[in-house]
Amino acid sequence: MKTTQRRPQLLVLAVLLMIVAIWSAMYIRTATQKTLDQRVHEVGAQLKCPICQNESVADSPSSLAQQMRMVIRQQLQEGKSEQEVVQYFESSYGEKIINTPPWQGFYLLVWLVPIALLLSGVVLVWLTLRDWSSQTVPAISTTTAIASAGDAAPDEDDDELAPYRRQLERELAEEDPLFAHPGLEGR
């Protein structure tokens, strides 16, 4: 199998390996034992402060956020899971208390559109690079280009431009011998 045919497969494999590596790192990081304060902060970070705009319960200095952190601490000490504590606040305050949108309904677009845009950007860059690498520009020397231009059959536009082309070729040949070619002097 040629390497050009294997490149898309290698690209997909590299992306999958990166995703697996990121998920593994996240799993290993969350698998370690956390202190109660860390768990309270993580649950508080998942909840919006009802008083402060754009602040989580973990970061808000309001008295309501302090009370909510105490409730979180109490429920975690009682043995409830972090998800159960979040569900408790969701049932008390509604869906708007959750800091991150759920993976359902219209909120699914909030999660999927950035991923789709990122993947389409990667595909666009890959296609552009593939097209650039497949295009080869033939290297033509200047003397070859002038010689081939003089040998080409004139068409309607060339008849009008012929005197200007001959004058340009003469001037270039006078200044630089690289531009001179046989048969130019007789014109």
Phi, psi and omega in degrees: 000136181287156181292330179292331178281336182271346183300314178299322179295320179292324178295315179296318179297319179295319179295316179297320178295322178295318179296315179297320180295319179294314179297321179296317179297319179295320180294316181294320181295322181277345182284342180288155180290136180248151175283167180298321179297320178295318180294319178298317180296318180296318178293318178298327178290337179278349184247141176275144174285127181294339183264310185277139177277136175058031175232146177274167178296327181293330185257348186282139178270002185292158181291327178295320178294323177296320178294321179295321177296324177294320178295319178299312180301315181297315182291324177292324177292330178285352177103004178287150178281165180298321180294322178295323178294317178298318179295326177299313180290327178294320178290331180280319187250348182097177183295336184292346181284338182286131183285324179253137182292149180286164180271056180205157176058218182296329181295340178299327177297325180299327180275320190273328183299312178298323178294316179296319178295319179296314180294320178294325175296318178296317179296318179297316178296318180296315179296320179296314179296323179295318178294320179296320182287334181277340178276126176241128179266120180291137180275115180242128178286161183294320180294322178295320180294319180292318180296318180289330178291324178288329181276346185290151179286130182286142172245193190302314181289327181294328179297321180288326184267354184302314180298322179291322179295316180297319180296317179297318179296320178296316181294320178293321180292327178293322183276329184218121182294344178295333182274349181284139175217156185298143176092353181284328185291331185283354185278000000 
